[in-house]
Amino acid sequence: MNYRRLGRSGLQVSELSLGSWVTYHNQVDENAAKEMMAAAFDAGVNFFDNAEAYAGGKSEALMGAAIRALKWPRLNYVVSTKFFWGLDREGAGANRRDTLNRKYLLQAIDGSLQRFGLDFIDLVYCHRPDPHTPIEETVWAMSDMITRGKALYWGTSEWSAADIRAAWDIAERHHLHKPVMEQPQYHLFNRKRVEEEYARLYEDIGLGLTTWSPLASGLLTGKYKAGIPADSRGAMKGMGFLEKSLTDEAKNAAVAQLEGVAADLGCQVAQLAIAWAAKNPHVSTVITGASRLGQLQSNLGACDVISKLTPEVMARIDEITRPLAT
């Protein structure tokens, strides 16, 4: 496993990391989480991604329980969480969800710390932009979170380049803790934000990326070519919004062509897709997900594929996928 600096910060994260979206609590219990986190850690993974909203807070609690059981030294792993959606999706009351105001943020971090059972979170993200709260208020709250020792670094997820730059400029002007990283979706069919919109930010402010969905929610595994299998993520309750993209005929045809490229490299198409995302020098880490140990181990095999992605191989991949990418 190789390690990369998180943007311009001094923090080093493993080039592949393990996330908990969808799987933890829904598909993975504490024992399975502990088993997979231990296997990932043994393979060199040091970054474990989470969010307040995942499974309504239960994902953070499950990951925290696994960390306590594994008894890792605190310096040896990096944990993240994200704020915006809140926990009270059905209940009434303002300032409880879909916001990045100061009141919500400074109470949300306390809830996450309690669920994790940790004294601080390494990375905290604003999970989505909030058009109703001034960016300056959000920047001050996130900076205060770090000043108070409850988090070490902060960043954004799925923010526009303009908003990220605005937040950075506010922090620079007031000598506050600046946003260090962004967590965007990035895969072979979703490229433009990472490769075009954010292009200036890498050099101008040293933005780091912790990208998610390298397999396009499973499309890039090839298992959706004949429809949605009953035991797949696409068939899970609440995941119906993925059906259209997972059953896209043109993209599934492209995946079939990618299988030929993967075969020439002696790897699986999923490993090829993960390695492709990690090949981007602006990506600090690629967040992978797994619902079982074998799947995790297969995903981590992508580390051995990165060096095989020569300019010629990358050109072949581009020819197949770029016409379908957004």
Secondary structure by P-SEA (a helix, b strand, c coil): cccccccccccccccccccccccccccccaaaaaaaaaaaaaacccbbbbccccccaaaaaaaaaaaaaacccccccccccccccccccccccccccccccaaaaaaaaaaaaaaaccccccbbbcccccccccaaaaaaaaaaaaaaccccccccccccaaaaaaaaaaaaaaccccccbbbbbbcccccccccccccccccccbbbbbccccccccccccccccccccccccccccccccccccccaaaaaaaaaaaaaaaaacccaaaaaaaaaaccccccbbbbbbccaaaaaaaaccccccccccaaaaaaaaaacccccc
